[in-house]
Amino acid sequence: MKRTFIHAVIHLVIFISISILFSSCVPSKPVDEERILPADRLMKKLEANRRKIKTFSGSGTINLSSPQLTAKASFQVSLKKPDSLKISFYGPFGIDLAQSVATKRDFIFYDVINNRVFKGITKDLSLKNIFKVDLTFDELMDAFAGAVDLTDKLRREPDELLIRNDSYLLSYSEQITGRKSLYEILIDDLAITKFSIIEQPRNLVLEGSYKDFEMFDDVPLPYKININYKLMNQNIDIDYRSIRVNRDIGSLSFKIPEDAEIIEW
């Protein structure tokens, strides 16, 4: 009886050992594979992140290069989504250079050095004349906030979804324009690190690059932004020193001197 009991214990130990051995040999599901999202969920999460940012304020330096202007300045920006933006530009020693407030309806731009105020209805041509870059109002808002608008991708399947190293790579073809949009997104925190617009076959129209991310309200925002509009030979470099989001930023306005020259556009 005692021997039978001992044999039973030995068989039990052997069985458990074999079970542990086999379970350890079964390949586990790769961690990256467990975190991979399908394209529709990925786009919804990215767009939800963009919409979480209701207000944004930041300060740093901006470097602008275009056929009309090459300049570098310190700046401070405040924006209230979806339709209000204030930017102040400063020279050496904090000297005021210009201030601007724009909405989707109208804009006002104060050239401090020449004491001139430009006012008018917001439209693409007006913004191009003021900021010397060929961006729409919404694109200008997203550029300063380090965001990429994916609204038109929410109900579309990508032409291609690849996983390379630690990033998603997505591509979408635009039937009307014949262009292709490419996106590179980190798997870990869903930070968009690069997007490109390409004309067939391989002509780069526009490229945005983003790095040095920090989490704000669970949304990754970049401190360094580059928008290279190759088709128009325009380049914007933004380097933030400080960023604040979803705080009360008060009224987006500034005082105009009584003796300033007013120019209506």
C-alpha positions in Angstrom: 0.0 0.0 0.0 2.8 2.3 1.0 4.7 1.5 -2.2 1.6 2.1 -4.3 1.2 5.5 -2.7 4.8 6.4 -3.4 4.4 5.3 -7.1 1.3 7.5 -7.3 3.2 10.5 -6.0 6.1 9.9 -8.4 3.7 9.7 -11.3 2.0 12.9 -10.2 5.3 14.7 -10.0 6.4 13.5 -13.4 3.0 14.5 -14.9 3.3 18.0 -13.4 6.9 18.4 -14.6 6.0 17.4 -18.1 3.0 19.7 -18.1 5.2 22.6 -17.0 7.8 21.7 -19.6 5.3 21.6 -22.5 3.6 24.8 -21.4 7.0 26.6 -21.3 7.7 25.4 -24.8 4.5 26.7 -26.3 5.3 30.0 -28.0 3.5 33.0 -26.4 1.9 35.6 -28.5 4.4 38.4 -29.3 3.8 41.5 -27.2 3.8 43.7 -30.3 1.1 41.5 -31.9 -1.1 41.8 -28.8 -1.0 45.7 -29.0 -1.7 46.0 -32.8 -4.9 47.7 -33.6 -6.9 47.3 -36.7 -6.9 50.4 -39.0 -10.4 51.6 -38.1 -9.8 51.5 -34.4 -6.4 53.1 -34.8 -7.8 56.0 -36.8 -10.6 56.6 -34.3 -8.1 56.6 -31.4 -5.8 59.1 -33.2 -8.7 61.4 -34.1 -10.1 61.1 -30.5 -6.7 62.2 -29.2 -6.6 65.2 -31.5 -10.1 66.3 -30.3 -9.1 65.9 -26.6 -7.0 69.1 -27.0 -9.5 72.0 -26.5 -7.0 74.7 -25.7 -3.3 74.9 -26.4 -0.6 77.4 -25.5 3.1 77.2 -26.0 6.2 79.3 -26.4 9.5 78.7 -28.3 11.2 79.5 -31.5 10.0 79.4 -35.1 12.1 79.3 -38.2 10.3 80.1 -41.5 11.7 79.7 -45.0 9.8 80.5 -48.2 10.4 82.3 -51.5 8.8 85.4 -49.8 10.5 85.4 -46.5 13.3 83.8 -44.4 13.1 84.6 -40.7 13.6 83.2 -37.2 11.9 84.6 -34.1 10.7 83.7 -30.6 7.0 83.3 -30.4 4.0 82.6 -28.1 0.9 80.9 -29.4 -2.5 80.4 -27.8 -5.4 78.6 -29.6 -9.0 77.6 -28.7 -10.4 74.9 -30.9 -12.0 75.0 -33.3 -11.8 78.6 -34.4 -9.5 81.0 -32.5 -5.7 81.5 -32.8 -3.4 84.2 -31.3 0.3 84.4 -32.1 2.9 86.9 -30.8 6.4 87.2 -32.3 9.4 88.6 -30.5 12.9 89.6 -31.6 16.2 89.8 -29.6 15.8 90.8 -25.9 12.0 90.1 -26.1 11.3 93.1 -28.4 7.7 92.9 -29.8 7.7 92.3 -33.6 4.1 91.4 -34.4 0.9 90.2 -32.9 -2.0 88.4 -34.7 -5.4 87.1 -33.8 -7.3 85.0 -36.4 -10.6 83.2 -36.4 -12.4 81.3 -39.2 -14.2 84.5 -39.9 -11.7 87.4 -39.7 -8.2 88.3 -38.7 -6.1 91.2 -37.4 -2.4 91.5 -37.7 -0.3 94.2 -36.0 3.1 95.0 -37.3 4.6 96.6 -34.2 7.8 97.9 -35.9 5.9 99.8 -38.5 2.9 100.5 -36.3 0.5 99.1 -39.0 -2.6 97.0 -38.5 -3.9 94.7 -41.2 -7.5 93.6 -40.9 -9.7 91.5 -43.1 -11.8 88.4 -43.7 -9.9 85.1 -43.1 -9.3 83.2 -46.3 -6.4 81.2 -47.6 -4.9 84.1 -49.7 -5.0 86.5 -46.7 -3.2 84.0 -44.4 -0.6 83.4 -47.1 0.1 87.1 -47.4 0.3 87.5 -43.6 2.2 84.3 -42.6 4.0 83.7 -45.9 3.1 80.1 -45.9 0.4 78.4 -48.1 -1.7 76.8 -45.3 -5.4 77.0 -44.6 -6.6 78.3 -41.2 -7.3 74.7 -40.0 -3.8 73.5 -41.2 -2.2 76.5 -39.4 -4.0 75.5 -36.2 -2.9 71.9 -36.5 0.7 72.9 -37.4 1.1 74.9 -34.2 -0.6 72.2 -32.1 1.5 69.4 -33.6 -1.6 67.7 -34.8 -2.6 65.8 -38.0 -6.3 65.9 -39.1 -7.5 62.4 -39.9 -11.3 63.2 -40.1 -11.5 62.0 -43.7 -9.8 58.7 -42.9 -12.3 57.6 -40.2 -14.6 55.6 -42.5 -11.9 54.5 -45.0 -9.7 51.4 -45.1 -6.0 52.1 -45.9 -4.5 50.7 -49.0 -1.8 49.2 -46.8 -1.1 48.7 -43.1 2.4 47.5 -42.2 4.2 47.1 -38.9 7.9 48.1 -39.0 9.9 48.0 -35.8 7.9 50.0 -33.3 5.6 51.8 -35.7 2.4 51.5 -37.8 2.9 52.5 -41.5 -0.4 53.4 -43.3 -1.0 54.6 -46.8 -4.2 56.0 -48.4 -4.8 56.8 -52.1 -6.8 59.9 -53.0 -8.8 59.1 -56.1 -9.6 62.7 -57.0 -6.1 64.2 -56.7 -4.2 61.0 -57.5 -2.0 61.6 -54.4 -1.1 59.2 -51.7 -1.0 60.0 -47.9 1.4 58.1 -45.7 1.4 58.0 -41.9 4.0 56.7 -39.4 2.6 56.1 -35.9 4.3 54.7 -32.8 2.6 51.6 -31.5 3.3 52.3 -27.8 1.7 55.7 -27.3 0.1 56.4 -30.8 2.3 59.4 -31.4 2.2 60.4 -35.1 5.9 60.9 -36.0 5.6 61.5 -39.7 3.1 62.1 -42.5 3.7 62.6 -46.2 1.7 63.5 -49.3 3.1 62.1 -52.5 2.1 62.6 -56.1 2.6 59.7 -58.4 5.1 58.3 -59.0 7.3 59.5 -56.2 7.1 63.3 -56.1 7.0 64.5 -52.5 4.4 67.3 -52.0 4.4 67.8 -48.3 6.0 66.2 -45.3 5.5 66.7 -41.6 7.9 65.4 -38.9 7.3 65.3 -35.2 9.6 64.3 -32.3 10.4 64.9 -28.6 7.0 63.9 -27.4 5.4 64.4 -23.9 2.1 63.2 -22.7 -0.6 65.8 -21.9 -4.0 64.4 -20.7 -2.9 61.0 -22.2 -2.2 62.6 -25.6 1.4 62.6 -27.0 2.3 66.1 -28.2 5.7 67.0 -29.9 8.0 69.7 -28.8 9.8 69.7 -32.2 7.7 70.1 -35.4 8.8 70.4 -39.0 6.4 71.1 -41.9 8.2 70.9 -45.3 5.9 72.0 -48.1 8.2 71.0 -50.9 5.8 71.7 -53.7 5.7 75.4 -52.7 9.3 75.5 -51.4 8.2 76.4 -47.9 9.6 75.1 -44.6 8.4 75.7 -41.0 10.5 74.6 -38.0 8.8 74.9 -34.6 10.8 74.2 -31.4 8.7 74.5 -28.2 10.2 75.4 -24.8 6.9 75.0 -22.9 3.5 73.7 -23.7 0.2 73.8 -21.7 -3.1 72.2 -22.8 -6.7 72.4 -21.7 -6.2 75.4 -19.4 -8.1 78.6 -19.3 -6.3 81.0 -21.6 -8.7 83.9 -21.3 -9.5 86.3 -24.2 -7.5 86.0 -27.4 -7.0 89.7 -28.1 -4.6 92.6 -27.9 -4.7 96.4 -27.7 -4.1 98.4 -30.8 -2.4 101.8 -30.4 -4.7 104.8 -31.4 -2.1 106.1 -33.8 -1.6 102.9 -35.7 -2.2 102.9 -39.4 -5.2 100.6 -40.3 -5.1 98.7 -43.6 -8.2 96.8 -44.7 -7.7 93.7 -46.8 
